[in-house]
Amino acid sequence: MKSIGNRIKQSRVALGLSQAEAAKQLNISTPAFCKIETGQTDLNISRLLQIAKTFKVPVITLVTGEEADQVSSVDSDELRQQLAEKEEEINKLRKKVIDLYDKLGI
């Protein structure tokens, strides 16, 4: 499985940029950018967004390696199912709370 750093490198190479050129565009040092690509530095969200914007790549592609349209159709169905299950669980817990209030006479 490719890491985010590897996908960033792949995106950089696809643009024909050297590490130094990419670092300059991101306003960071070349060694700092090298550490990002090799996974020695953990990325924060703002840096990840900056890289995605600079390399004109969706963030989801850097994170998962998949195109945004591939992720959304499969994952959204699964997320809807999980959401429905959680809503059902919440409704059961609400019923238990109501029953407990009834038992307490509140």
Secondary structure by P-SEA (a helix, b strand, c coil): cccaaaaaaaaaaaacccaaaaaaaacccaaaaaaaaaccccccaaaaaaaaaaaccccccccccccaaaaaaaaaaaaaaaaaaaaaaaaaaaaaaaaaaaaacc
